[in-house]
Amino acid sequence: MAKRNALGRGLGALIDDADKNRDENSSISEIAIEEIEANPFQPRTTFDEEALKELAASIKEIGIIQPITLRKVGDHKFQIIAGERRFRASKIAGLKTVTAYVRMAEDEGMLEMALVENIQREDLDAIEIAISYQRLLEECKLTQESLSDRVGKKRSTVSNYLRLLRLPALIQKGIVDKTISMGHARALVNIKSPEDQLAIYEEILKNDYSVRKVEELVRLLNSPAEKPKSSAPKQRHPEEYGELKEHLSRFFKTDVDFSLNNKGKGKIVIPFGSSKDLERIIGILDKLNG
């Protein structure tokens, strides 16, 4: 039996206003793991087991920061719309229930309107806003361009919020709890290694570092002394290339590097963390070629 989760304002408030005077479209509930099934149309068929174990350990310690999204398909039966990786990690963590948005109808327009309206709330933190943006992209099939138009924000602003969801869960929780500011978080996003992100996060808590100090630490971390300095000015990427890099990073689920020289030539680098991760990326490329 699905029970309404008492989250109060915050995540629970994202769609509560849409429930008034109309049919319920989506709600936050605690759903039994055994009542959830995978989406048969899920394009992703392989999952990095090591990464799942790491996520499971995080979930076991602090819970799920971003609820999964389900569609009710029968009595005590739900199908995953978004969040299968979080679902699998929750099972590994031994959870009996999982926090989820439950879509009660197929009216995407109503959900979109509810989310867009509630993004304007002043009591939402940066992670709640980022989750709302992500839901609009995944569930309402919006592009970042159309999303920025809907919410009245620049695309770069939307991208900055979405990037927060790539931070380790512990840091996301710190943003929710206001342990660190949005400025701190935006600086930490520029660090590639989650281990380094967490290390500097701990330093922020320990030493009460300012945003400027964290930005300085990140620059030093990303620019080691042994790296030769180039006399040529660094090419600034047009905005669309920055968006392309973000899109590719989300598509391949890794931090894709994109470089461009003054002659318009460049390269795209897709890093991988293990042989299994490489196989996953090759699988994606094979599907594209197929």
N, C-alpha and C positions, 0 to 999 in steps of 0.2 A: 504494500500500500504506500503510495507516494505521499509524503508529508511535507507541508509548506515549511520551508526553512526560515527561522526567525532571524533574518540578517539585519533588520531595522532599515534605516535609511542607508544610502550607499548602494551596493550592488542590488539589493532588493528594490531600491527606489527607481532603478533604471526603467522599469516598465510598469510600475504600479499605477501611474497616472492613466495609462492606456486601458486599465481594467475597469475604469468608471464608465458606466452608462453604455457599455458595449461588450460583446462576447470576449472572454479572455483569450488572448493570443499566445502568450508566453508567460511562464512563471518559474521561479527558482524553487527547486525541491530537492529533497534527499531521496535518491532512487536506489533501490537494491541492485547490486552488481549483477545478480543472477537474472534480473528482469531486462537486462540490456543486451542487445545484439549489434554486431557490426553492420555497417552499411554495405550491402552487396555491390554497390557501385563505387566503393572507395577506390580511387586510382592508385593509391599507395599500397603496395603489396608486401614490402619488406621494411622491417624496423630494426634499427641498430640496438641489439640486445644490451650492450654495455651502457649506451645512453639511456635506455629504458630503466636499467637498474639504478643509475644515478638519479633519474627523475623520481623513481619509486622511493629512494632513500629520502629525497627532499620532501615528497608528499607525506611520508610517514612521520617526518619531524614537524612540519608546519602546515600540512594540508594542501589543498588545491587552491591556488590563487585565482586562476581563471576557470570557472565552471565549464563543463562540456555542454554541448547542445544536443538535445534528443527530440525525436518526433514520436508521439504516442501512436502505436500501430495496432493496439488491442488492449484487452484487460491485462494489466500488470506486464505489459510488453512494450518496450521502447527500442527505437533504432537510432544509431548515432548519426547526426548530421555533421557535427564538427567536434574534434577532440579525441579521436581514437587513440592517439599516442598517450594522452593523459589517462584515458580509460584503462589501457593496457598496464600502464605504470601503477595505477591504483590497485589493480588486481594483484600485481607483484607485491605491492606494499601490504597486502592482506586486508584491504578495506572491504567492509561488508556493504557499504553504501557510498555513493558518490554525489557531490553537489552538481546539479545540472539545471540548465534552462530547458524547460519542456514546452515545445511548440504544440499548442492545442488546435491549431488550424493551419491551413495552407495559404493564408492571406499574408503574403510578404509585404504588401503595401502598408498594412496596419502596423506590422512590426517595425518597418522602416520609419514610419511616422512617429511611433512611440519612442524609438531610440533617438531620433533626431531631436525631438522635443525635449527629452530628458537630458541630453548632452549639455543643454544650456543651463542646467541646475548649478548653482554656486557651491553646493555642498559635495560635489563629486571630486574625488582625488584623481591624480594623473593616471593611475592604473585603471580605474573605473572608466575614464574617458577613453583610454587606449582599447580596453575590452569592447566598448561600445563601437568604436571605429572598426575593430576587427570583425565584429558581428555583422556590421553593415556590409563589409567587403565579402565575407564568406556566405552569409545567409541571404542577403538581399542582392547579391551579385553586382554590387557597385564597383566601379573602378575608382582609383584614388582621385582622379580628376572629378568624376561626378560626385564622389563623397565630399570633396572640398567645397564644391558648389552647394551641396545640401546643407552643410553645417556652417557655411560662411567663413571658412578658414583657408589660409594658403596651403597648397599641397605640401610645402616643406614643413609646415606646422603639423599637419596630419601625419607625415612620415616620422617626425620626431617623437610623436606619441606612440606610434606603432612600434618603433624601435625599442621602446621600454619593455615590451613583452619578450624581447630576446635576452633580457637580463636574467640572471639566476633568481629563482623564486625567493630566496632569502632577501635579496636586494629589493625585489618588487614589494615584498611585505614591509620593508623599511620605508618605502615610498608611501604605502597605504597608512602606515602608523605615524607618518611624518617624522621619522627618525632622520631622514635625509630629504633634501629639497629636489625639485624638478631639475634645477641647475646641476646639482651633484650627479643626478642620474644621467643627464645628457652627456656629462663628461665621461662617466663610467662606460657608457655604450660604445665609446670610441676605442675601448680596449678589446682586443680579439679574444684573449684567453679568459674563460670564466674564473679560473683560479686566481688570475691577477685582479680581475674585477672584485672578487670577494676579499682579496688581501687588502686592496685599497679601501674597500668599504669598511673593513674592520679598523683601518687606520683613521678613517673619518670619525667613527664612533669613539675611538680611543682618544683622539687628539682634537676633536671638534674642528676639523679643517673647514675653511671657507671654500666656496665654489672655485674661486681663483686659485687657491692652493691645490685643489684637486686637479684642475685643468693643467697646472704646471707639472704635477706628478705624471699625468697622462702623457703630456708632451715628452717628458724625459723617458718614460717607458717606451714610447713608440719611436723615439729617435736616439738610439744608443750612440755613445761617443765614437765607437769604431766605424760608424756609418759615414762614408765620405760625403762631404758637402758638394753639391753641384753649383757651378757658377751660373748656370742657365736658370732663368726664372721658372718656377713651377707652373705648369699649365693648369689653369682653372677650368674645371669641367662645366659645360653649360648645364642648366638645371635638369634638362631632360636626361642627360647622362647619369646624373646622381640618382634620378628616379629609376633609371634602367638598372643601375647597380643594386638598388634596394629590391627591385622586382626579382632580379636573378637570385639574390641572396635568399629571398623567401621561397622561390621556386625550388632551388636546390637544397634549401635548409642548411646552408653554410655561408660563411662570410665571404662572398665572391669579391675578388679584387679587380678593379677596372682602371686601366691606365691609358692615357692619351698624350701623344707628343704634339709639338707645334705644327707638324706636317699633317696631322689628322690620323696618323698611324698609332696603333696601340695593341693591347692584348687584354684578354679576359682570363683570369686565373681562378679555377674552382678548387679550393683546398679540401683535403679530406683528412680525417683523424685516425683512420685505421683501414685495414684491408676490406673489412665489411662495409665501411663507409664508402670506399672506392667502388665496391660492387653495387652499392645502392645508387650512386651517381651514374655509373655505366648503364644500369637498368633504366634510369630516367632517359638517358640519351638514346638508348636502343628503342624505347617506345616512341620517341620523337621521330626517329628514322623510319620506324615501321609505319 
